[in-house]
Amino acid sequence: MFVVATRAGLISTVFCIILCITCVSTEESVEKALSAFSWLIAPHTVEDFMGRYWTKQHLHVSRGDETYFSKLFQADNFAAAMNQMPDEAGMGTYDKGFNNTANKYDTMCGAFMDGGGIVINAFNRGWSPLSRLCAELQGLFYMAVMNLYLTPRQAQTFTVHTDPQDVVILQIAGHKAWRVYSAPIAAPFEEQQVGKKPEAPVDMEALGEPVADLVLRPGDVLYIPRGAPHWCTTDDEASLHLTLTLPTADWSWGVLISNAVNSVVLEGEPALRKSIPLSVLHLQEEAPAHEAIEAEFLARMKDVLQRVTFGHGIRRTQEHAGHREQEKNKEAASLDHPPQKSIQSTTQVVKLPEMVEVSSESLPQGGMEGERTTIMVTSMHRSLPMRGLMRPALQFIEDAAVGTSFQVGEIPQADVFEQICMTEMLTKMGWLNVTKY
């Protein structure tokens, strides 16, 4: 494996730790991983990426090829993928911020039609092409997870924030504007991330100007190193991107050393597991007994460090750095997930004579100033809120005569995700019926 890594020029310090963690990989698996990652970041080479960008700075690859990632996922796969996600996949919907709003709606599509962004963590577990890709990448990265983000048009799912991992963003559909800033804390651990909790906000004044202000289009890639603050917005159409998550905080020198010490302590003599004197917890710096207690602490620490080996750190890091995820990816990659029959742009539907009322009202915007226009679509069975900008699409269905047949993709003034989600919701309300998938 190390021969392959050296030939590829992978000389990054952090990457050397990853290579040690992946010592169970074969040369064949490393070659597959190099090939898969090379395809993701092309035309850049792995050598160039690891030397210039990895853990250092962002990389934007603008391809001008909207079909580049079509073998991984397409917009029309969305409904099928939603229907076959395993229970352990983390699915949620979010307004502007980090508030999970999924419990407010019957379905993910319901939240999306009301302006919520859809997030599916570990999306690779339920979609074979991504399962295979993540399993291949583990030949180098030990743990690779793919998340899905679908953001409605004219929306922002998350405010500016940092992540405790490196991410590679693959734009699948729509456009999305991104802003990336220099990291306020170099290579932060999870406890040091900012922007996700009120008690740990991002100091926007201290951030200064973004180091990147760009738009991702289908086929494009954006790499963001751990700790770099970022945020993104959509324009006049929804955006779907996949995020390859590489948890580099779990592969840091600090974690490796901590794991090595913990391993020795767990394997060590009973004296190390003995409770410290309760008085230690109440000691002040100038307390008379402080020097004696500190001397005992240093003696025990010296004993531990004399027994610590590199192997202690690697073994425990392997156990904690994604063994379960690795096995799940391998298992998922060995399965075929044929797309289920589900709504897509070519699906044929017919309007039914269901009594449905469409009305508009102004409601407060959650977490934002002012009001927004919300459309309420109400039948005998349920009431569905939709963003005001969906009015022209709903008008098309209202004006259609009962028995009118049309394709989902013919719904006007709506992007493909709005067309799919609207059809799914109105079908459940009994206003539409699918006649041909």
C-alpha positions in Angstrom: 0.0 0.0 0.0 2.7 2.5 0.9 4.4 1.9 -2.5 1.2 2.9 -4.2 0.8 6.0 -1.9 4.4 7.1 -2.5 4.0 6.7 -6.3 0.9 9.0 -6.1 2.9 11.6 -4.2 0.7 11.6 -1.1 3.0 13.4 1.2 0.5 15.3 3.4 1.2 14.7 7.1 -2.5 14.2 7.9 -2.8 11.9 4.9 0.1 9.8 6.3 -2.0 9.2 9.4 -4.9 8.1 7.2 -2.7 5.7 5.3 -1.6 4.2 8.7 -5.2 3.8 9.7 -6.0 2.1 6.5 -3.2 -0.4 6.8 -5.7 -3.2 6.3 -6.1 -2.0 2.7 -4.6 -3.9 -0.2 -2.7 -2.4 -3.1 -5.7 -3.2 -5.3 -8.1 -1.3 -3.0 -5.8 1.7 -2.8 -5.5 1.8 -6.6 -9.3 1.7 -6.8 -9.6 4.5 -4.3 -7.0 6.6 -6.1 -8.9 6.1 -9.4 -12.2 7.0 -7.8 -10.9 10.1 -6.2 -9.1 11.2 -9.3 -12.4 11.0 -11.2 -14.1 13.2 -8.6 -11.5 16.0 -8.7 -10.4 15.8 -12.4 -8.7 17.4 -14.2 -6.7 17.9 -11.0 -4.4 15.0 -10.1 -4.3 13.4 -6.6 -0.7 14.5 -6.3 -1.6 18.1 -7.0 -4.7 18.0 -4.7 -2.8 16.5 -1.8 0.1 18.9 -2.2 -1.7 22.2 -2.7 -5.2 21.9 -1.3 -5.7 19.0 1.2 -6.4 20.5 4.7 -5.0 23.8 3.4 -7.4 25.7 1.1 -10.6 25.3 -0.9 -10.7 24.0 -4.5 -13.3 24.8 -7.1 -13.6 22.6 -10.2 -15.8 24.1 -12.8 -16.4 21.5 -15.6 -19.2 22.8 -17.8 -20.5 19.2 -18.0 -24.0 18.8 -16.4 -24.0 15.0 -17.0 -20.6 14.4 -15.2 -22.2 12.9 -12.1 -25.3 11.3 -13.8 -24.0 7.8 -13.1 -24.1 8.6 -9.4 -27.4 10.3 -9.0 -29.9 12.4 -11.1 -32.7 14.7 -10.2 -35.3 12.2 -11.4 -33.9 9.7 -8.9 -35.0 11.8 -6.0 -38.4 10.3 -5.1 -37.2 6.8 -5.5 -34.2 7.4 -3.2 -36.4 9.0 -0.6 -38.7 5.9 -0.6 -35.9 3.4 -0.1 -33.7 5.1 2.5 -32.9 2.7 5.4 -34.1 3.6 8.9 -30.6 4.4 10.1 -30.1 7.1 7.5 -30.5 10.4 9.2 -33.2 12.4 7.4 -34.3 15.9 8.4 -35.7 19.1 7.1 -34.4 22.5 8.1 -35.4 26.2 7.9 -32.8 29.0 7.8 -30.6 27.8 10.7 -30.1 24.5 12.3 -33.7 23.8 13.4 -34.9 20.4 12.3 -38.5 21.0 11.3 -39.3 17.4 10.1 -41.7 16.8 13.0 -44.0 19.6 11.7 -44.8 17.8 8.5 -46.2 14.4 7.4 -43.4 13.9 4.8 -40.1 15.4 3.6 -41.9 16.7 0.5 -44.4 18.5 2.6 -41.6 20.4 4.4 -39.9 21.1 1.1 -43.0 22.6 -0.4 -43.2 24.9 2.6 -39.7 26.1 2.1 -37.7 23.6 4.1 -34.4 22.2 3.0 -34.0 18.4 3.0 -30.9 16.7 4.4 -30.3 13.0 4.3 -27.1 12.0 6.2 -25.4 8.7 5.2 -27.3 8.8 1.9 -24.9 6.3 0.5 -26.5 3.5 2.6 -29.6 3.5 0.5 -28.3 4.2 -3.0 -26.0 1.6 -4.7 -23.8 3.8 -6.9 -22.9 6.0 -3.9 -22.4 2.9 -1.7 -19.9 1.5 -4.1 -18.1 4.9 -4.5 -17.8 5.3 -0.7 -16.6 1.7 -0.3 -13.9 2.3 -2.9 -12.8 5.6 -1.4 -12.3 3.8 2.0 -9.2 2.2 0.4 -7.6 5.6 1.2 -9.8 7.5 3.6 -10.9 4.7 5.9 -14.3 6.3 6.3 -16.3 8.1 3.6 -19.9 9.1 3.9 -22.1 10.8 1.3 -24.9 13.2 2.5 -27.6 14.7 0.3 -28.8 18.3 0.5 -31.8 19.6 -1.4 -32.5 23.3 -1.0 -35.7 25.0 -2.4 -35.3 28.0 -4.7 -34.7 31.4 -3.2 -33.7 29.8 0.1 -30.8 29.3 2.5 -30.9 26.1 4.6 -28.0 26.8 7.0 -26.4 30.0 8.2 -22.6 30.5 8.1 -20.9 27.8 10.1 -17.8 25.5 10.3 -17.6 21.7 10.2 -15.3 19.3 12.0 -14.5 17.4 8.8 -13.2 18.0 5.3 -16.0 18.0 2.6 -16.1 17.5 -1.2 -19.3 18.9 -2.7 -20.7 17.4 -5.9 -23.3 19.6 -7.6 -26.0 17.4 -9.1 -28.9 19.7 -10.1 -29.6 23.4 -10.0 -27.2 26.3 -9.1 -26.0 27.3 -5.7 -24.0 30.3 -4.6 -21.2 29.6 -2.1 -19.1 31.8 0.1 -16.0 30.4 1.9 -13.9 32.1 4.5 -10.5 31.6 6.1 -10.6 29.3 9.1 -10.7 31.3 12.4 -9.5 28.2 14.2 -7.1 25.9 12.3 -8.2 22.3 12.0 -10.9 22.5 14.8 -12.3 19.5 16.7 -16.1 19.1 16.9 -16.2 21.0 20.2 -14.5 24.0 18.5 -16.9 24.4 15.6 -18.9 27.6 15.4 -22.2 28.7 13.8 -24.4 25.8 14.7 -25.4 26.7 18.3 -26.4 30.1 19.7 -23.7 29.9 22.4 -21.0 29.5 19.6 -21.8 32.1 17.0 -19.6 33.1 14.0 -17.9 36.5 14.4 -18.7 37.8 11.0 -16.7 41.0 11.4 -13.6 39.0 12.3 -14.0 36.8 9.3 -13.4 39.6 6.8 -14.0 39.1 3.1 -14.6 35.6 1.7 -11.7 33.8 0.1 -14.2 32.3 -2.4 -17.4 33.7 -3.8 -18.6 31.3 -6.5 -21.6 29.5 -8.1 -21.7 25.7 -8.4 -23.4 24.2 -11.5 -24.2 20.6 -12.2 -21.0 18.6 -12.6 -18.9 21.1 -10.5 -17.0 20.2 -7.4 -16.0 22.3 -4.3 -13.6 21.1 -1.7 -13.7 22.9 1.7 -11.1 22.0 4.4 -12.1 21.4 8.0 -12.8 24.6 9.9 -13.4 27.0 6.9 -16.7 28.9 7.5 -19.1 28.7 4.7 -22.7 29.3 3.7 -24.7 29.0 0.5 -28.0 30.1 -1.1 -30.1 29.2 -4.1 -31.5 31.5 -6.8 -34.5 30.9 -9.1 -34.3 27.1 -8.9 -33.8 24.4 -6.3 -30.4 22.9 -5.8 -29.4 19.3 -5.0 -25.8 18.5 -4.1 -24.0 15.5 -2.5 -21.4 16.1 0.1 -18.6 13.6 0.6 -17.7 13.8 4.3 -14.2 12.9 5.4 -14.0 13.1 9.2 -10.4 14.4 9.4 -10.8 15.5 13.1 -10.9 11.8 13.9 -7.6 11.3 12.1 -5.6 14.1 13.8 -2.3 13.8 15.7 -4.2 14.8 18.9 -6.7 12.0 18.6 -4.0 9.5 17.7 -2.0 10.4 20.8 -5.0 10.5 23.0 -6.1 7.1 21.7 -2.6 5.7 22.4 -2.6 6.9 26.0 -6.2 5.7 26.5 -5.2 2.2 25.3 -2.4 1.9 27.7 -4.5 3.1 30.6 -7.2 0.6 29.8 -4.7 -2.2 29.5 -2.7 -1.0 32.5 -2.4 -1.9 36.1 -5.3 -1.6 38.5 -3.6 1.3 40.1 -4.4 3.4 37.1 -8.1 2.6 37.5 -8.1 3.5 41.2 -10.1 6.6 42.0 -8.2 9.7 42.8 -8.6 11.2 46.4 -11.8 13.3 46.5 -9.8 16.1 48.0 -8.0 16.5 44.6 -11.2 17.9 43.1 -11.2 20.7 45.6 -7.5 21.6 45.5 -6.6 25.2 44.8 -3.3 26.0 43.0 -1.6 27.2 46.2 -2.9 24.4 48.4 -0.3 22.7 50.6 -1.0 19.3 49.3 -0.9 20.4 45.6 2.8 19.6 45.1 2.5 16.1 46.4 -0.5 15.3 44.3 1.0 16.8 41.2 4.2 14.8 41.7 2.2 11.6 41.9 0.3 12.6 38.8 3.5 13.2 36.9 5.0 9.9 38.0 2.0 8.0 36.8 2.0 9.9 33.5 5.6 9.2 33.0 5.0 5.5 33.6 2.1 5.5 31.0 4.2 7.3 28.4 7.0 4.9 28.7 4.7 2.1 27.7 2.8 3.9 24.9 3.6 2.6 21.4 2.5 3.8 18.0 0.5 0.6 17.7 -1.6 1.5 20.7 -2.7 4.7 18.9 -3.4 3.1 15.5 -5.4 0.2 16.9 -7.7 2.3 18.9 -8.0 4.9 16.2 -9.0 2.2 13.7 -11.7 1.1 16.1 -13.1 4.6 16.5 -12.5 6.1 13.1 -15.3 4.4 11.2 -15.1 0.6 11.4 -18.9 0.3 11.6 -19.4 2.7 8.8 -16.8 0.9 6.7 -18.6 -2.4 7.2 -22.0 -0.8 6.4 -20.6 0.7 3.2 -19.1 -2.6 2.1 -22.4 -4.4 2.8 -24.5 -1.7 1.0 -22.1 -1.8 -2.0 -22.7 -5.5 -2.4 -26.5 -5.0 -2.7 -28.4 -3.7 -5.6 -31.1 -1.1 -5.0 -33.2 -1.1 -8.2 -35.2 2.1 -8.3 -38.7 1.7 -7.0 -41.6 2.9 -9.0 -41.9 6.5 -8.0 -42.9 9.9 -9.3 -40.5 11.6 -11.7 -40.8 14.2 -14.5 -42.2 11.7 -17.0 -44.8 10.3 -14.7 -48.3 10.5 -16.1 -51.1 11.8 -13.8 -54.8 12.6 -14.1 -56.9 15.2 -12.2 -59.6 13.7 -10.0 -62.9 15.3 -8.8 -61.7 15.7 -5.2 -63.0 18.8 -3.4 -59.9 20.9 -2.8 -59.8 24.5 -1.6 -56.8 26.7 -2.3 -56.4 29.9 -0.2 -53.6 32.4 0.6 -52.6 33.9 4.0 -49.7 35.8 5.5 -47.7 34.0 8.2 -44.7 34.9 10.3 -41.4 33.7 8.9 -39.8 31.3 11.4 -36.7 32.9 12.8 -36.8 35.7 10.2 -38.3 39.2 10.2 -41.5 40.0 8.4 -44.2 37.8 6.9 -44.5 35.6 3.9 -47.4 34.5 1.7 -48.4 30.9 2.3 -50.9 28.9 0.2 -53.1 26.5 2.1 -54.3 23.5 0.0 -57.1 21.9 1.9 -59.1 18.7 1.3 -61.4 16.6 3.5 -58.4 14.6 4.7 -55.6 17.1 5.3 -54.3 20.7 4.9 -51.0 21.4 3.1 -49.0 24.6 3.4 -47.0 25.7 0.3 -44.8 28.8 -0.3 -46.5 31.6 -2.1 -44.3 31.3 -5.2 -46.0 27.9 -5.9 -49.2 29.8 -6.9 -48.8 29.6 -10.7 -48.1 25.9 -10.6 -51.2 25.3 -8.4 -53.2 27.5 -10.8 -52.4 25.1 -13.6 -53.9 22.2 -11.8 -56.9 24.2 -10.6 -57.7 25.3 -14.1 -57.4 21.8 -15.6 -60.7 20.0 -16.1 -61.4 16.8 -14.2 -60.0 13.9 -16.1 -57.2 15.9 -17.7 -54.0 13.9 -18.0 -50.6 15.4 -18.1 -46.9 14.6 -17.3 -45.4 15.8 -14.0 -42.7 17.7 -16.0 -45.5 19.8 -17.7 -46.4 21.6 -14.5 -45.4 25.2 -15.3 -43.2 27.6 -13.3 -41.8 24.9 -11.0 -38.5 23.2 -11.0 -38.2 19.4 -11.2 -38.2 18.9 -7.4 -41.2 21.1 -6.9 -43.0 19.2 -9.6 -42.2 15.9 -8.0 -43.0 16.9 -4.4 -46.2 18.8 -5.4 -47.4 15.7 -7.3 -46.7 13.4 -4.4 -48.5 15.6 -2.0 -51.6 16.2 -4.2 -51.8 12.5 -5.0 -52.0 11.8 -1.3 -54.7 14.4 -1.0 -56.7 12.7 -3.7 -56.5 15.6 -6.2 -54.3 13.7 -8.6 -53.8 10.1 -9.5 -50.8 8.4 -11.1 -51.7 6.5 -14.2 -48.2 5.6 -15.5 -44.8 5.8 -13.9 
